[in-house]
Amino acid sequence: MMKKVYLDYAATSPVDPAVFQAMKPYFLKFFGNASEPHSWGVEAKKAVEKARSQVAELLNAKAEEIIFTSCATEAINLAHKGLIEALKLSGFKARPHIITTLIEHKAVLEACHHLKQLKLAKITYLSVDKYGLVDLKDIKKAIRPETVLISIMLVNNEVGTIEPLEKIGLMLKTVNALRKKQKLQKIYFHTDATQAIQYLDCNVDKLGVDLLSLTGHKFYAPKGIGALFIRQNTLLTRQQDGGGQENNLRSGTENVPYIVALGKACQLVKENKRKEGKRIAGLKNRLITQVLKIPQVKLTGHPDKRVPHIASFVVLGVEGEAMLLYLNDQGVAVSSGSACTSGELKPSHVLLAMGIKPEIAHGSLRFSLGKDTSKDDIDYLIKIFPPIVKKLRQMAPKL
């Protein structure tokens, strides 16, 4: 039988058996509606609040600052659109200004585009350097009197670069102290922590963020559950009207089994983060060292300031889609660009923003490791990948 190697954990992960066991009873035995006052509802509500505390503990937040959503995309939309609407309702006169980067996840970029199209906000898109890092000076320079939100991801989902969130948070603290004296609107700080949760310290106080979005399926909870951290006294207007669940910020009957799953997954991350991160980093470094031995292959993202589980490359003279398909034929799952855009035959917006030429960006490949990745898996990839690159280069039309 062909060896099967899954190296696309940044796209999605399998549900951890312990997570699955934790959520199972809430499908069958404790199936009550968490908004109902009878014993079935009370049991469900207890489970929801326990999970809320588990998510909060991982982020060093208060339980009441956690709102459950269906995914990070919904959390991002609630954070961006909800803030702008709340400010308008509070009497903010100017058109609000948002600062973000060119390499954000499409959920952030599209939410900002929506607000701009409706003339609800002005947007500044900051450039990044060749490693995908945003410059603190550029952020500070972009701030205007009407700036109300800075939204910068903690880890880039395509190349794995870690952004300087703590430094940005400290800078904003100083800026906001001055703005308070000047009677200007506070600038809120949002981060998409989707690829950071299971390996980095996501303490919201250390990061200095007011809003943090995450999704469970990147760290062994099922697809369909996410959360938004909302710091107390952060203005937000709900985007989903209804029965007023989730502190009147996200209406809809609570998805109790999935909420329980997210809480359990957060608990497991807290327990295993350091040890598992070290193991994964060792395998990733082995992969990078060996893949870079292939001629005309370049690592994308920062060489050091990157998460343990993502290794991304551009392979000159080869299409990323072709490599992906040939690897799949050999039983290996990887991604060309990010999962949310890999269906498009366009060069990655992240790589283009990093100054990589379109013809080179087309040769992008992302390997992402996870809890079931072994040394044998990496060795298998190292064995089959160079011949695939060689074959595809031989097949490529000569210009």
Beta strands, then each sheet from edge to edge (+ up, - down):
strand 1: 5-6
strand 2: 66-69
strand 3: 97-101
strand 4: 122-126
strand 5: 147-151
strand 6: 188-192
strand 7: 211-215
strand 8: 226-230
strand 9: 297-300
strand 10: 310-315
strand 11: 332-333
strand 12: 364-368
sheet 1: 1+ 11+
sheet 2: 2+ 8- 7+ 6+ 5+ 3+ 4+
sheet 3: 9+ 10- 12+
end
